[in-house]
Structures are given as C-alpha cells and as structure tokens.
Amino acid sequence: MARMFVVGALLAALLRAGAQETPIFEALIQRAVEAEREGRLEEADRAFVEAARLRPDHPRVHYSLAWVRLQRGFATEALAAVNHALALDPAQTLFYLLKGEIFIALGNLAEAEQAYRDALRADPKSGEAYLSLADLYLTTEQFDKSTQALRSYLEIHPEDTDALYHLGGVLSGQKNREEALSFFERVLEKKPDHALAWFHKGRLQAQAPETMDAALQSFEKSLELDPDYALTYYEYGALLEKRGRKEEAIGAFENALTKPHEPSDPIAVEARLGLGSLYFATGNVKDAIDTYQKVLEVSPSSAEALLGLGKCLFNSGELERARQYLEDVVSAAPDSSQAKEASRFLEQLKELEKKPF
C-alpha cells in the first residue's frame, strides 16, 4: 500500500497560492515544481532554497524542500526542513505525514509512529495518517494495530477497495478466515475484475472442504483476468491435486513454470515438487526424475526432492543410487516425515539384500 500522499498536489498548490507573491518568487516556485515533476531534483532543491531565502516564513516552501531532499536521499536535511515548516504551521497534517516518512527513511520507526499520531491530532479524520500507521504496523508485525488502523481508515473511506483488499490480507495473515473472506468479497462487489482478490478468495475457500470447488472457480476467474501470475497456477494445481484431478494439476503446475521466474524462486521449487510427485503417481518416472533433479540443483538439501528422487530410482530398480538419496534424506532432515518414509524404503533395501538372486 503506497504511503505517499498528495505531495504533488501541495507542490502545485504553491503555484496557485502566489496571488500576492512577487514575480521572482512565483518564477522560482514554477521552476522548482516543474523540475521536481521531471525528476531534476538538484535543480528543484536549488530553486526551493532560493524561494525560502525570499520567503523564510512560507511553510509550504520548507515542506516542499523537505520532500525534494527526501527523494534525493538526504533524510537528515529533509527532517530539518520539515521541522522548520512545522514550526511555522503546526496544524498542517501533511507536514507530519512527511515527517513520518523521513523518520522511516532514517530507520526510526518509533518517531515515525509519533509523527503519524501527531497528524491525527491535527486532523482526526486523516485517512492518509491511518494508512501510514497501518503500513508501519504491518512492517513491524504489529498485526492487531495494523488491522485497527485500517478499520479506522475505512470508517472514513468505506468504499476504498485498496484498503478493503489490504485489510483482507492482514486478516488472512492472522488466520481470521471468515472475516478476511468477507473483505475480499466486498472488494469483488465493487471491482469484479480484481484478479488478486479472486486469488485470495480462492486461497481462503481452499482451506475448508465444503468450499474447495468454489475455490477452484475463484482461481479460474483470477487466471482469466491475469493469466501471468505463477502463484495462482501453483495454488490452483495444488488444489486440483488434492481433489484427485491429477492430469489437470500437472497442467497447472506446468503453466506456473512457463511464467518468468528464477530457478530458485520458491514457487518454481514448489511447482516442481508438485510435478515430480504427480509424474511419479501417474507412472511418468523419467520426467519425475528430471523434475526432482532440477529442484536439487537449486535446493540440494530439499528432503522432499531427495525422497522423491530416491523413490523414483527405487521404482526403476537403480537400488544403489536410490540408497544414496534416501540416506541423504535422513541426514538432511532426520526428524521429518520424509526421513521416516525414507527409513522405510531403506529397510526394504536391507530386506532385498538378504534375498538370494
């Protein structure tokens, strides 16, 4: 959720506020605003400094200088400028919001929180302050506080689909399934083409047996709207596999891997693990072996891939190679369910060794 808040609008307001200003001051502000819009930040900085010399009592000039300096990476200097603006006009909510952003850039989250709370004291109905607090609390994993800040924001802006979506996400992370689902449904009432809302709705529906078929429909709708999101294909494939639709699950996992990704991307790894299991279950041992080997290239201690490869080799009669991978499972993750299964296969190998040929 973007924290930045109508800074550009306030810069532009400097132009409109110049009815009683001198032509030189107005020209400086015009130059500064245009330079900032076009990314020429050093030029904007110089112009605002010159404007501040002409009008040292103009709080918006100091605020704008703070914003430009924050963009330039000069957070300490930006803090000095916004404090100057606040000394001139302590009732401006936007000044406190920018001060919060500056403290975040400085790594001082406690002071950032205080700045956002000061913004609410200046304007108790500042939606931007609540959003900024929600983001801050989310960053610091204070999920209850983030939820409360988003609820407060939605009391002011009940139709904001972005806030509804983000509150659904926070509630989902807190395992508050039913309420999270209700927020994603509210998003979809207002924006039925919101692919990610369909995706998250599907994820939540997939958690309950009675809504798994509905989850498949939600994933399909999400993919119809955004066919390039690998994670949707993965979740769709995992649910299809759970529903026993193996061939369709294979197709979904394969589609996930056609999307741009790094080999070590966790979704690519999980999709390959799912594919390996399905290839093996459907008798396609060769592709299963190739798939597990690709996982081990990027995750050599993956207990699931080691076990899967060991089982494939066992099934193919390559018993010595199978033993190596099965023993690696036990070494890599001795307390895992994969290690227990690998141990059972190793016991079978011992029994086979006792039999005369």
Secondary structure, DSSP 8 states (H G I E B T S, - for coil): -----SHHHHHHHHHHTGGGS-HHHHHHHHHHHHHHHTT-HHHHHHHHHHHHHH-TT-HHHHHHHHHHHHHHT-HHHHHHHHHHHHHH-TT-HHHHHHHHHHHHHTT-HHHHHHHHHHHHHH-TT-HHHHHHHHHHHHHTT-HHHHHHHHHHHHHH-TT-HHHHHHHHHHHHHTT-HHHHHHHHHHHHHH-TT-HHHHHHHHHHHTTSGGGHHHHHHHHHHHHHH-TT-HHHHHHHHHHHHHTT-HHHHHHHHHHHHHSS--TT-HHHHHHHHHHHHHHHHTT-HHHHHHHHHHHHHH-TT-HHHHHHHHHHHHHHT-HHHHHHHHHHHHHH-TTSHHHHHHHHHHHHHHHHHHS--
